C-alpha cells in the first residue's frame, strides 16, 4: 500500500490543528434538509470548492456503543456511504488511530483517498464525546489510479440526551484535490455522502457492540443530562432532537 512516511513532527502538528479546528465549524450554517429525523446543514468553505457540512440525527444508544461503531474501521464500507476501502495503519493509543480510506467516485473521476488521523475526547461536565479527524495526505505515497484529497477535517460528536438517546452530529470540511471539480462531485461530497451515511447509521445494528467499554468513556446519569441541557439553554444549539 505504498511507503509509509515518518510520523514525527507531523503528528505534533496534527494535534495542534485538531485543537483549533472546531473554529471552522462555528457559524453561518444553512439548513438544507430536515426530514426523517435527519437535519443537514451546509456553508461555503473559504478553502475548498466543496461546501462544509453538518449532519445531525438522534438515536437510541449508549455512548460506548456509538464509540465502538465509529472505532470499528473494518465496518465503515458497510454503512459509510461511498466508502470503498479502509485499512488500519496503526493504533497510536487507545484514543488515537491512523487509517487509509478510499472514497468511491463514479467514472470518469478517480476514486479519492486520504490518510486520516483521529482522536477521541470526552467533556468531563457534559460527557459529550468527540472524535476529531484530520487528514495526513503526505503520510503515504500517492497512487496514480486515485486522487489524493488535499485535506479532510471532520468531527463526530455524541451528545447524551434524556431517555437513553444520543444526538449524533457529523461535521466536515474537505478539498477533493483536483483543480476542477464537477457539480455532481460537489453534490456527492457535500450532500449525498453525509446524508446517506447518517441514514445508514440510524439503521445499523449495534448488537455486536453492547458489551463494549472504553476507559475514556463515562456513560451519563440523569444529573449529567440536566447539566448539559442547562448549558444548551444558555447557548442554544443548532439542532434540537426530533419528537417521537
C-alpha positions as CSV (number, residue, x, y, z in Angstrom):
1,X,0.0,0.0,0.0
2,X,2.8,2.4,-0.8
3,X,5.6,3.5,1.5
4,X,4.6,4.8,5.0
5,X,6.4,8.0,5.8
6,X,7.7,9.2,9.2
7,X,5.0,10.4,11.7
8,X,7.3,12.5,13.9
9,X,6.7,16.3,13.7
10,X,3.6,15.8,11.5
11,X,1.9,14.1,14.5
12,X,2.6,17.1,16.7
13,X,1.3,19.5,14.1
14,X,-1.8,17.3,13.7
15,X,-2.6,17.5,17.4
16,X,-2.3,21.3,17.3
17,X,-4.6,21.7,14.4
18,X,-7.1,19.3,15.9
19,X,-7.3,21.6,18.9
20,X,-8.2,24.6,16.8
21,X,-10.2,23.0,14.0
22,X,-13.6,23.5,15.7
23,X,-13.4,27.2,14.9
24,X,-14.0,26.3,11.3
25,X,-17.4,24.9,12.2
26,X,-18.7,27.8,14.3
27,X,-21.3,29.8,12.3
28,X,-23.2,30.6,9.1
29,X,-24.8,27.2,8.7
30,X,-27.8,26.9,6.2
31,X,-30.4,24.2,6.8
32,X,-30.6,22.2,3.5
33,X,-32.7,19.2,4.6
34,X,-34.9,18.4,7.6
35,X,-36.7,15.0,7.2
36,X,-36.8,11.5,8.7
37,X,-35.1,12.7,11.9
38,X,-32.1,14.0,9.9
39,X,-31.0,17.6,9.6
40,X,-28.3,18.6,7.1
41,X,-26.6,22.0,7.1
42,X,-24.0,23.4,4.7
43,X,-21.9,26.6,4.4
44,X,-19.4,27.9,1.9
45,X,-15.8,27.0,2.5
46,X,-13.1,29.5,2.1
47,X,-10.5,26.8,1.3
48,X,-12.5,24.4,-0.9
49,X,-15.0,24.4,-3.8
50,X,-17.0,21.8,-1.8
51,X,-19.3,23.2,0.9
52,X,-18.6,22.3,4.5
53,X,-21.5,20.2,6.0
54,X,-23.0,19.3,9.3
55,X,-25.4,16.4,9.5
56,X,-27.4,15.6,12.7
57,X,-29.7,13.0,14.0
58,X,-30.8,11.4,17.3
59,X,-30.5,7.6,18.0
60,X,-31.3,5.3,20.9
61,X,-27.9,4.0,22.0
62,X,-25.2,4.2,24.7
63,X,-22.2,6.4,24.1
64,X,-20.0,3.3,24.2
65,X,-22.0,1.5,21.5
66,X,-21.6,4.5,19.2
67,X,-17.9,4.9,20.0
68,X,-17.4,1.2,19.2
69,X,-19.2,1.7,15.9
70,X,-17.1,4.7,15.0
71,X,-14.0,2.9,16.1
72,X,-14.6,-0.2,14.0
73,X,-13.0,0.9,10.8
74,X,-13.3,-2.6,9.2
75,X,-17.1,-2.0,9.1
76,X,-17.0,1.5,7.6
77,X,-17.6,0.4,4.0
78,X,-20.9,-1.3,5.2
79,X,-22.5,2.0,6.4
80,X,-20.4,5.0,5.4
81,X,-21.8,5.8,2.0
82,X,-19.3,5.5,-0.9
83,X,-16.5,4.3,1.4
84,X,-14.9,1.7,-0.8
85,X,-11.9,0.7,1.3
86,X,-10.5,1.3,4.8
87,X,-7.1,-0.1,6.0
88,X,-5.9,0.4,9.6
89,X,-2.4,1.7,9.5
90,X,-2.0,1.5,13.3
91,X,-3.5,2.4,16.7
92,X,-1.3,5.2,18.2
93,X,-3.1,4.8,21.6
94,X,-6.5,3.8,23.0
95,X,-7.9,7.2,21.8
96,X,-5.9,7.7,18.6
97,X,-5.6,5.9,15.3
98,X,-4.4,6.3,11.8
99,X,-6.2,4.8,8.8
100,X,-6.1,4.8,5.0
101,X,-9.5,5.4,3.5
102,X,-10.8,5.3,-0.1
103,X,-14.0,7.0,-1.4
104,X,-15.7,5.6,-4.4
105,X,-16.2,8.2,-7.2
106,X,-18.2,7.3,-10.3
107,X,-16.3,7.3,-13.6
108,X,-14.7,9.3,-15.2
109,X,-13.5,10.7,-11.8
110,X,-10.8,8.8,-9.9
111,X,-11.5,7.3,-6.6
112,X,-10.5,9.7,-3.8
113,X,-8.2,8.6,-1.0
114,X,-6.5,10.0,2.2
115,X,-4.8,9.1,5.4
116,X,-6.9,10.1,8.4
117,X,-5.7,10.7,12.0
118,X,-8.4,10.6,14.6
119,X,-8.5,11.3,18.3
120,X,-11.3,10.7,20.9
121,X,-12.1,13.1,23.8
122,X,-14.9,13.4,26.4
123,X,-16.0,16.6,28.1
124,X,-15.9,15.9,31.9
125,X,-19.1,18.0,32.6
126,X,-21.5,17.3,29.8
127,X,-20.0,13.9,28.8
128,X,-20.2,14.9,25.2
129,X,-17.8,12.6,23.3
130,X,-16.0,13.9,20.3
131,X,-14.0,12.1,17.6
132,X,-11.9,14.7,15.7
133,X,-10.4,13.7,12.3
134,X,-7.5,15.3,10.5
135,X,-6.0,14.2,7.2
136,X,-2.4,13.5,6.7
137,X,-2.2,13.3,2.9
138,X,1.6,13.2,2.8
139,X,1.9,10.2,5.2
140,X,2.0,7.7,2.3
141,X,2.8,7.9,-1.3
142,X,0.1,8.8,-3.8
143,X,-1.4,6.2,-6.2
144,X,-1.7,7.1,-9.9
145,X,-5.1,5.5,-10.1
146,X,-6.5,7.6,-7.2
147,X,-7.0,11.3,-6.4
148,X,-5.5,12.3,-3.1
149,X,-7.7,14.7,-1.2
150,X,-5.9,18.0,-0.4
151,X,-7.4,17.9,3.1
152,X,-10.2,16.4,5.1
153,X,-11.0,17.9,8.6
154,X,-14.0,16.3,10.4
155,X,-15.7,15.8,13.7
156,X,-18.1,13.2,15.1
157,X,-19.9,14.5,18.2
158,X,-22.0,12.3,20.5
159,X,-24.2,14.3,22.9
160,X,-26.1,12.4,25.6
161,X,-29.8,13.3,25.9
162,X,-32.7,12.1,28.1
163,X,-34.2,8.6,27.9
164,X,-31.0,7.0,26.7
165,X,-30.9,8.9,23.4
166,X,-27.8,10.4,21.9
167,X,-27.6,13.3,19.4
168,X,-25.1,12.4,16.7
169,X,-23.5,15.1,14.6
170,X,-21.1,14.7,11.7
171,X,-19.3,17.9,10.6
172,X,-16.6,18.1,7.9
173,X,-14.7,20.3,5.5
174,X,-12.7,18.8,2.6
175,X,-10.9,19.6,-0.6
176,X,-11.2,16.9,-3.3
177,X,-7.7,17.6,-4.5
178,X,-8.4,18.3,-8.2
179,X,-8.2,21.7,-9.7
180,X,-11.6,21.5,-11.4
181,X,-14.5,19.9,-9.6
182,X,-17.7,19.0,-11.4
183,X,-21.1,20.0,-9.9
184,X,-22.1,16.4,-9.4
185,X,-18.9,15.7,-7.5
186,X,-19.6,18.6,-5.2
187,X,-23.1,17.3,-4.6
188,X,-21.7,13.8,-3.9
189,X,-19.3,15.0,-1.3
190,X,-21.3,17.8,0.4
191,X,-24.8,16.2,0.2
192,X,-25.2,12.6,-0.9
193,X,-22.4,11.1,1.2
194,X,-23.1,12.6,4.6
195,X,-26.9,12.3,4.4
196,X,-26.9,8.7,3.3
197,X,-24.1,7.9,5.8
198,X,-26.4,9.3,8.6
199,X,-29.4,7.3,7.2
200,X,-27.3,4.2,7.3
201,X,-26.0,4.9,10.9
202,X,-29.6,5.1,12.1
203,X,-30.3,1.7,10.6
204,X,-27.1,-0.1,11.6
205,X,-27.4,-2.8,14.3
206,X,-25.4,-2.1,17.4
207,X,-26.0,-5.5,18.9
208,X,-22.3,-6.6,18.5
209,X,-21.2,-3.5,20.5
210,X,-23.5,-3.7,23.5
211,X,-20.7,-5.1,25.8
212,X,-18.0,-2.7,24.7
213,X,-16.4,-0.5,27.2
214,X,-13.8,2.2,26.9
215,X,-11.6,3.7,29.7
216,X,-12.1,7.2,28.2
217,X,-15.9,7.0,28.1
218,X,-18.2,7.7,31.0
219,X,-21.9,6.9,30.5
220,X,-24.3,9.7,31.5
221,X,-26.6,9.9,34.5
222,X,-29.8,11.9,34.7
223,X,-27.9,14.7,36.6
224,X,-25.3,15.0,33.8
225,X,-28.0,15.2,31.1
226,X,-29.6,18.0,33.1
227,X,-26.3,19.9,33.3
228,X,-25.9,19.5,29.5
229,X,-29.4,20.8,28.9
230,X,-28.7,23.8,31.2
231,X,-25.6,24.6,29.1
232,X,-27.7,24.4,25.9
233,X,-30.3,26.8,27.4
234,X,-27.6,29.4,27.9
235,X,-26.1,28.8,24.4
236,X,-28.8,27.3,22.1
237,X,-27.6,24.5,19.8
238,X,-28.2,24.5,16.1
239,X,-30.3,21.4,16.4
240,X,-33.0,20.1,18.7
241,X,-33.8,16.4,19.0
242,X,-36.8,15.2,17.0
243,X,-40.1,14.4,18.8
244,X,-41.1,10.8,18.9
